[in-house]
Amino acid sequence: MLRVLMFLVPLALSVYAFIDCISTKDDDIRHMPKPLWALLVLVFPLVGSLSWLIAGKKRSPAADGWSGVRGGRSRQWVAPDDNPDFLKSLDEDRDKDDDPRRDES
């Protein structure tokens, strides 16, 4: 069992780091271009993955907890019943359903 974990944990770390690397915007990558980071993660799975997670991506302290404001938008999760945009879209849908001009066939 321990032998399997010694293989699966670095593999999972490498897969996660590679996917995170290729899905990160170019503006959020530090120190090297994205293709070079991806190559580093693939060629040196353990060292490359740890390097990517530690130094490759810009990380803000607010990114870990989903709180804070970035780019003028709140990043905090809001329940649908507290989200004004969602409630507004429900009102618009209801108005469309109650429209007497709508042809019901």
C-alpha positions in Angstrom: 0.0 0.0 0.0 2.8 2.4 0.9 4.6 1.6 -2.4 1.4 2.6 -4.3 1.1 5.8 -2.4 4.7 6.7 -3.1 3.8 6.5 -6.8 0.3 8.0 -6.8 1.0 11.1 -4.7 3.7 12.5 -6.9 1.7 11.5 -10.0 -1.4 13.3 -8.7 0.7 16.4 -7.7 2.2 16.5 -11.2 -1.2 16.2 -12.9 -2.6 18.9 -10.7 0.4 21.2 -11.3 0.3 20.6 -15.1 -3.4 21.4 -15.4 -3.1 24.4 -13.1 -0.2 25.6 -15.2 -1.9 25.3 -18.6 -5.2 26.8 -17.3 -3.5 29.8 -15.7 -3.7 33.1 -17.5 -0.4 34.4 -19.0 -0.7 37.5 -16.8 -0.6 35.5 -13.6 2.5 33.5 -14.4 5.8 34.6 -12.8 9.5 34.1 -13.7 9.2 32.0 -16.9 6.9 31.7 -19.9 4.0 29.2 -19.6 5.4 26.6 -22.0 8.6 26.5 -20.1 6.7 25.9 -16.8 4.6 23.2 -18.4 7.8 21.5 -19.7 9.5 21.7 -16.3 6.5 20.1 -14.7 6.4 17.3 -17.3 10.2 16.6 -17.4 10.9 16.9 -13.6 7.5 15.9 -12.1 8.2 16.3 -8.4 10.6 19.3 -8.5 8.8 21.0 -11.3 5.4 20.6 -9.7 6.6 21.9 -6.3 8.4 24.8 -8.1 5.2 25.7 -10.0 3.1 25.6 -6.8 5.6 27.7 -4.9 7.0 30.2 -7.4 5.2 29.9 -10.7 1.9 31.5 -10.2 0.9 34.9 -8.7 -1.2 34.1 -5.6 -3.0 36.7 -3.6 -3.7 36.2 0.1 -7.4 36.6 -0.7 -7.4 33.8 -3.3 -7.3 31.1 -0.6 -10.4 32.2 1.2 -12.6 33.4 -1.6 -12.9 36.8 0.2 -11.7 40.2 -0.8 -11.9 42.4 -3.9 -9.9 42.0 -7.0 -10.4 44.0 -10.2 -13.3 45.9 -8.7 -15.4 42.7 -8.2 -16.1 40.9 -5.0 -14.7 37.4 -5.1 -16.8 36.2 -2.1 -19.3 33.5 -2.9 -22.9 34.6 -2.6 -25.9 32.4 -2.3 -28.4 32.7 -5.2 -31.1 34.1 -3.1 -28.7 36.9 -1.9 -27.3 37.6 -5.4 -29.0 40.7 -6.8 -28.1 39.8 -10.4 -29.7 36.3 -10.0 -32.9 37.8 -8.5 -33.1 40.3 -11.3 -32.9 37.6 -13.9 -35.7 35.7 -12.1 -37.9 38.9 -12.3 -37.1 39.2 -16.0 -38.0 35.5 -16.6 -41.3 36.0 -14.7 -42.1 39.1 -16.7 -41.6 37.2 -20.0 -43.9 34.4 -18.8 -46.6 36.9 -17.8 -46.4 38.8 -21.1 -49.9 38.8 -22.7 -48.4 39.5 -26.1 -46.8 36.1 -26.1 -48.4 33.7 -28.5 -49.4 30.5 -26.7 -49.6 27.7 -29.2 
